[in-house]
Amino acid sequence: MMLGGTAPSLRQSRRAGIQPLIRSSAVANGRAHSTREQQSLPQNYVQILDTTLRDGEQSPGVCFSIQQKLDIAERLARLRVDVIDAGFPATSPQESRAVELIARQVGSYKQDEDLHRGRDEEGQGEEQHVPVICGLARCVKSDIDAAWRAIRYAHKPRILAFISTSDIHMKHKLNKSPSQVLATAAEMVAYAKSLGCHDIQFGAEDSGRSDPEFLCEIFEAVIEAGATSVGIGDTVGYLFPSEIASLVNRVKQGTRGIEGITVSCHCHNDLGLATSNTLAAALAGARQLEVSMNGIGERAGNASLEEVVMAMKCRSRDPLLQGLYTGIETKHIYPTSQAVADYAGMLVQPNKAIVGANAFVHESGVHQDGILKNRATYEILSPSDIGLVQTHAEHIVLGKHSGKHALSARLTKLGYNLDTEALGEVFMRFKAVAHEKKIVTDTDLTALVVGEKL
């Protein structure tokens, strides 16, 4: 639902008495200092903001303990995510405490005695990476105060202040006019700046159903008030990839002061398009992508970290990708995915891209034949790329669709080197059993070879 012509322009807002703060030299200098690291990033580098601990925990039935949150945050740091959306401190004292501990323990440089925390799964030392620690807040002073109290201990703290910008949200949820929303957004960003926070992201909730002209105007106002990044949120997963690309382009071209400001994108998966939309936004110029491990989050979830990152890695040399890349250490994806699934109590669906149990498993005889000859025939990624180590039995599953080549290879692994005639006889018995059982195990195969009844 669009706003049409209901939103006043920024100039009209000022004439009506709405006064987004004029950028003083002090504010300008503060923003220049806070965005120095962002501006020094290569133009084709895409930052990853992980929201597993915040939006991910908003999945119905998910409740991480403080220790689980700390462990996930440590794993995300090993993944080298650029920003950890650590939580929503205003929601409860426990949430505030968890975010504060993450800021202190994960968002700060560790002393020598704590360097073991930076070791990988095999205990090998790695260069320490300290991500930005972000706290979510509504555009409400008490929320912003709570967020700042929790994150201020981080080496790189960030406040993410959000407010709805779509007509349906402003009318039915906020009961505010567009001019009131614009004024509140600018005032609260300026307030966050006044607390001493030099990295402020403004998020426009339900951007996907907002009037693009109003979106540009509110982004202009918050940038003038001190925002260092602005977020486009497809909060209800409504947009198609071409639409979100068009919206990113519109924002980048139609927002005064956007130069040097990071445009972020947060996509939900209600229509199953979150990953596609997130990649489309990156190709259109978004340089921060908001994702979660296993895609967990409200309703149908968020764009999946593993899908977005591995899509970019897989196609890294394709001109279509325009040289875009992330800094993610992908070898930590699989163990992190498993930990999040365990803590969340949400099993990963077997056919989930990248981290599902079937992602690197083959049963079809045609596919197994190709895989046994060259894994690249049916796998565009290597399981080792995400930190998954597989045995032969784990990536070749024997069932009713399997062929003689796969059976022979498995028997050889088990120590049975059969001639052609013997293999043919075992294969016939194997097919009969496979039609009765979903998966034929190594124990079953041994029994087939020695002639035992199953």
PyMOL commands that set and color helices and strands:
alter all, ss='L'
color gray80, all
select helices_A, chain A and resi 10-15+25-34+36-40+56-58+66-79+89-91+93-105+112-118+141-151+167-174+178-194+207-209+212-225+241-254+274-284+293-295+305-314+319-321+330-344+365-373+375-377+383-386+392-395+404-413+420-434+442-450
alter helices_A, ss='H'
color red, helices_A
select strands_A, chain A and resi 47-50+83-87+132-138+157-164+200-205+229-234+262-267+288-291
alter strands_A, ss='S'
color yellow, strands_A
deselect
rebuild
show_as cartoon
